[in-house]
């Protein structure tokens, strides 16, 4: 159920570009999106339309959680822009390969773009700061919301005696 909780949390903070997101929150959101896209893929052309609509609907939450993830590693959210532009350029390059054949410089550009994307994914997977940074307190300090805490015993009232 953690997957659903983290997915719901990201959608609740759909346009919040401030603060920090933990690795777990980010990667559970990515995993949930992957599962949803696979389910859409099972429905053929109708699923493609649904997949496109879903992708449009989660675009802003995806960018927001990515920005917050970079904040957790004490990096600017503008790194997310580099990631998304790199993915778009890589997609355009592969379309160029499909349409016009392989050009040597286009191939080198695609390799450089892939290296950049791998480096940014490595940054997204890296451990965040455990202490507070300029973007806020550590989300690991707030992770207790998903862990059931022991029940607190009320010490204000005396215990009731057993009935005989």
JONORJO-V239072 format. One record per backbone hydrogen bond with DSSP energy under -0.5 kcal/mol. CO is the residue of the C=O (numbers start at 1). NH is the residue of the N-H. E is the energy in kcal/mol with one decimal. If there is no record, write none. Layout:
BEGIN
<<CO/NH/E> <CO/NH/E>>
END
This chain:
BEGIN
<<1/5/-2.2> <2/6/-2.9> <3/7/-2.3> <4/8/-2.7> <5/9/-2.3> <6/10/-2.3> <7/11/-2.1> <8/12/-2.2> <9/13/-1.7> <11/14/-1.1> <13/16/-1.7> <15/17/-0.9> <22/26/-2.3> <23/27/-3.0> <24/28/-2.4> <25/29/-1.7> <26/30/-2.1> <27/31/-2.5> <28/32/-2.6> <29/33/-2.2> <30/34/-2.3> <31/35/-2.4> <32/36/-2.4> <33/37/-2.6> <34/38/-2.2> <35/39/-2.2> <36/40/-2.4> <37/41/-2.1> <38/42/-0.9> <39/42/-0.9> <40/43/-1.6> <41/44/-0.9> <43/46/-0.9> <43/47/-0.8> <44/48/-1.5> <45/49/-1.7> <46/50/-2.0> <47/51/-2.8> <48/52/-2.3> <49/53/-2.2> <50/54/-2.8> <51/55/-2.6> <52/56/-1.9> <53/57/-2.2> <54/58/-2.1> <56/59/-0.8> <58/62/-2.1> <59/63/-2.3> <60/64/-2.7> <61/65/-2.5> <62/66/-1.7> <63/67/-2.5> <64/68/-2.4> <65/69/-1.8> <66/70/-2.2> <67/71/-2.0> <68/21/-1.4> <68/72/-1.6> <69/73/-1.0> <70/75/-2.6> <71/74/-1.8> <72/129/-2.5> <76/79/-1.5> <77/80/-1.6> <77/81/-0.6> <78/82/-1.4> <79/83/-2.0> <80/84/-2.8> <81/85/-2.8> <82/86/-2.3> <83/87/-2.1> <84/88/-2.2> <85/89/-2.8> <86/90/-2.5> <87/91/-2.3> <88/92/-2.3> <89/93/-2.4> <90/94/-2.3> <91/95/-2.0> <92/96/-2.2> <93/97/-2.3> <94/98/-2.0> <95/99/-2.1> <96/100/-2.7> <97/101/-1.2> <101/103/-0.6> <103/107/-2.4> <104/108/-2.0> <105/109/-2.3> <106/110/-2.2> <107/111/-2.1> <108/112/-2.4> <109/113/-2.3> <110/114/-2.4> <111/115/-2.2> <112/116/-2.0> <113/117/-2.3> <114/118/-2.5> <115/119/-2.2> <116/120/-2.2> <117/121/-2.4> <118/122/-2.1> <119/123/-1.9> <120/124/-2.1> <121/125/-1.7> <122/126/-0.8> <123/126/-0.6> <133/136/-1.7> <136/133/-2.3> <138/141/-1.1> <138/142/-0.6> <139/142/-0.5> <140/143/-0.6> <142/145/-1.4> <143/146/-1.8> <144/147/-0.7> <146/148/-0.5> <152/154/-0.5> <153/155/-0.7>>
END
